[in-house]
Amino acid sequence: MTAVGGLDERLAAELARLEKAGLRRRLRPSAPLPGARIRIEGREYINFASNDYLGLAMDPALRERWMKELAGWGGGAGASRLLGGSLEPLHQLEETLARFKQTEAALVFSSGFAAAIGTIPAIVGPGDVVVLDRLAHASLVDGARLSRAKLRVFRHNDPEDLERILRWAQEQHPDGRVLVVTESVFSMDGDGAPLAELVALKQRYGAWLLVDEAHATGLYGPRQAGRVAEAGLSGQVELQMATLGKALGSAGGAICGSKTLVEFLVNRARSLIYSTGPTPAQTVAALVALRWLETEEGAARVRRLWANVDGMRDRLATLGWPLPAHRSPIIPLVVGQTYRAIEMAAHLAERGLWLPAVRPPTVPRGTARLRLSVSAAHSERDLDLLADALARLGPPPAA
Ligand SMILES: *Cc1c(COP(=O)(O)O)cnc(C)c1O
């Protein structure tokens, strides 16, 4: 058992420490099923933890369509996008995405994480400043760190605090460029960034803005393009980031913006240049989903999601749970203590409801929670079952 150099001993001690704090994580083999169901280690649950908000990943009709389009394509791209791995459907996907997001161009990476850590260090560097919302996703934080620009964090969704930092940057780094980074819908809280205020500020201070629409793409606005498009700000946000692995039910990440931006990233984003291109399967699945979203059937599915979101919010309000003011399929049931969140998740699992605890460091200390996500694939009865199980767990913790 003793590894050379004692690496395993050191890692085992760290794992034991995590275990004691209730913070050790494990992977469980799973099989998502249609109708917001999931099989985990042989047991079937109603899934309340998926980002597949529209139920597209497992939709039988869509699956049939993309499997047909996939015929003739192989398992992998075979090379980096620059060396022959830039598959034709990927270019169709990018054109469709640009139209969808109302930008000149779009660039697809193999994941949202790759998009973030490739893009931020490509456009800013030492001498520049990156200002992130405190709750920005790990991929954005890592991208900012990799850039070696100066890092500053503003209070969550607080334009006044952002302005304080922009003023500081103007005084201390007059020659550097400033990039402001936020999410349009936050992944763990479901609340929305004040986009119009952020845009006004970044204009006033001559900064650039990156908005990560991972949890808004496919859901908001008249064409489901996201919250930036909904607010009519597409022309004013330099970088719109999207993930294809959430509401679109596939995988991949995209940066949408000007043609020049995209051409520059092709030359400078290391996660694109030095990585095998996105697979045919993920590309075709995203393309089929995006086209379908523009149909009347797609619009109806989105309406169904919002009806479910409202239905779940009503049920939770009746039980006394505090709800975020912003309407989103992500509804955090914050319980505070890690052990309590784990206990609640275990009780729900016993009743066939999959809603695992989200713990630090994914969320700030003392805000352990059940991150409930509502899907268009849930039935009224699914929502009733969850509300019923939550009621049995007793009143929500005092706010
Ligand atoms: C999921 C997520 C990402 C990463 O996207 P992947 O495609 O899953 O790598 C980036 N930003 C936010 C806010 C996310 O929720």
The ligand as an SDF file (V2000), in Angstrom:
LIG
                    3D

 15 15  0  0  0  0  0  0  0  0999 V2000
  -21.3620   24.8710  -16.0390 C   0  0  0  0  0  0  0  0  0  0  0  0
  -20.7680   26.2160  -16.0570 C   0  0  0  0  0  0  0  0  0  0  0  0
  -19.6000   26.4790  -16.7800 C   0  0  0  0  0  0  0  0  0  0  0  0
  -18.7920   25.4050  -17.4190 C   0  0  0  0  0  0  0  0  0  0  0  0
  -19.4440   24.8670  -18.5030 O   0  0  0  0  0  0  0  0  0  0  0  0
  -19.1530   23.3600  -18.9510 P   0  0  0  0  0  0  0  0  0  0  0  0
  -19.6050   23.3230  -20.3540 O   0  0  0  0  0  0  0  0  0  0  0  0
  -19.9410   22.4980  -18.0360 O   0  0  0  0  0  0  0  0  0  0  0  0
  -17.6780   23.1340  -18.8160 O   0  0  0  0  0  0  0  0  0  0  0  0
  -19.1710   27.7850  -16.8420 C   0  0  0  0  0  0  0  0  0  0  0  0
  -19.8290   28.7780  -16.1970 N   0  0  0  0  0  0  0  0  0  0  0  0
  -20.9310   28.5400  -15.4780 C   0  0  0  0  0  0  0  0  0  0  0  0
  -21.6160   29.6730  -14.7900 C   0  0  0  0  0  0  0  0  0  0  0  0
  -21.4340   27.2640  -15.3660 C   0  0  0  0  0  0  0  0  0  0  0  0
  -22.5070   27.0180  -14.6340 O   0  0  0  0  0  0  0  0  0  0  0  0
  1  2  1  0
  2  3  1  0
  2 14  2  0
  3  4  1  0
  3 10  2  0
  4  5  1  0
  5  6  1  0
  6  7  2  0
  6  8  1  0
  6  9  1  0
 10 11  1  0
 11 12  2  0
 12 13  1  0
 12 14  1  0
 14 15  1  0
M  END
$$$$
